[in-house]
Amino acid sequence: MTAEEPGRDQIIGVIARLVGEVIDDDGFFDTEISGSTALVGDLELESIEFVSLASRLQEHYGARVDFVSYMAELEIEELTDLTVGELAGYIASCLAAAQARAAGGPETGG
């Protein structure tokens, strides 16, 4: 990982902040979010909130991360069980792949 690549904990922090903006519930900030936190099961995100989260992730990470395509590839059970850690892992792999492409090296995932 380079200084330009955020670590998994940093990505989880970004996701937590963006989920907080999407939910916009004063009680949300009492909720601890970790890698094992399920977006639907624990945070009770609804479909419109997933769309809003995807939009905010796109704004934050740019074209390097395509959350909408990632979600479209998931089965309904996978989507309802999706954790913050799994999403962070996907984002990390996209960022690594984008950096490898920029450096002219082989892609590492995404």
C-alpha positions in Angstrom: 0.0 0.0 0.0 1.3 3.5 -0.8 0.7 6.8 1.0 -2.0 7.5 -1.6 -4.0 4.3 -0.9 -6.3 4.5 2.1 -6.2 1.6 4.5 -9.1 -0.6 5.3 -9.8 1.1 8.6 -9.8 4.5 6.8 -12.2 3.2 4.2 -14.5 1.8 6.9 -14.4 5.3 8.5 -15.4 6.9 5.2 -18.3 4.4 4.8 -19.4 5.0 8.4 -19.5 8.8 7.8 -21.3 8.5 4.5 -23.9 6.0 6.0 -24.5 8.6 8.8 -25.1 11.2 6.2 -27.5 8.9 4.3 -29.5 7.8 7.3 -29.6 11.4 8.8 -30.8 10.1 12.1 -29.6 11.8 15.4 -29.5 8.4 17.1 -27.3 6.9 14.4 -24.2 8.4 15.8 -24.6 6.2 18.9 -24.2 3.2 16.6 -20.7 1.8 16.4 -19.8 0.6 12.9 -17.1 -2.0 12.3 -16.2 -4.3 9.4 -18.7 -6.8 10.6 -21.6 -4.4 10.6 -24.3 -5.5 8.1 -25.7 -2.6 6.0 -29.2 -4.1 6.0 -29.3 -6.3 9.1 -27.6 -3.9 11.5 -28.1 -0.5 10.0 -31.4 -1.2 8.3 -30.5 0.6 5.1 -33.4 0.6 2.6 -33.0 0.5 -1.2 -33.2 4.3 -1.6 -30.5 4.7 1.0 -28.3 2.2 -0.9 -28.7 4.4 -4.0 -27.8 7.5 -1.9 -24.8 5.7 -0.4 -23.6 4.6 -3.9 -23.9 8.2 -5.1 -21.8 9.5 -2.1 -19.2 6.8 -2.6 -19.0 7.8 -6.3 -18.5 11.4 -5.3 -15.8 10.5 -2.7 -13.8 8.0 -4.7 -14.7 9.0 -8.3 -14.8 6.6 -11.2 -12.2 4.3 -9.4 -15.1 2.6 -7.5 -18.3 1.5 -9.2 -20.6 0.6 -6.3 -23.7 0.3 -8.5 -22.1 -2.3 -10.7 -20.8 -4.2 -7.6 -24.3 -4.2 -6.1 -25.8 -5.4 -9.4 -23.5 -8.4 -9.4 -24.7 -9.6 -6.0 -27.5 -12.0 -5.4 -30.3 -10.7 -3.1 -29.0 -12.7 -0.2 -25.5 -11.4 -0.6 -26.8 -7.8 -0.8 -28.9 -8.2 2.3 -25.9 -9.7 4.2 -23.4 -7.2 2.8 -21.1 -5.9 5.6 -19.2 -2.7 5.9 -16.0 -4.8 5.8 -16.9 -6.5 2.5 -17.7 -3.1 1.0 -14.4 -1.7 2.3 -12.6 -4.7 0.8 -14.2 -4.1 -2.6 -13.3 -0.4 -2.5 -9.7 -1.2 -1.5 -9.4 -3.6 -4.4 -10.8 -1.0 -6.8 -8.4 1.6 -5.5 -5.4 -0.8 -5.8 -6.5 -1.7 -9.4 -6.8 1.9 -10.4 -3.4 2.7 -8.9 -1.8 -0.3 -10.7 -3.4 0.9 -14.0 -2.0 4.4 -13.4 1.4 2.9 -12.7 1.2 0.7 -15.8 1.4 -2.5 -13.7 -0.9 -5.5 -13.5 -4.3 -5.1 -11.9 -4.7 -6.5 -8.4 -8.5 -6.8 -8.3 -11.7 -4.8 -8.7 
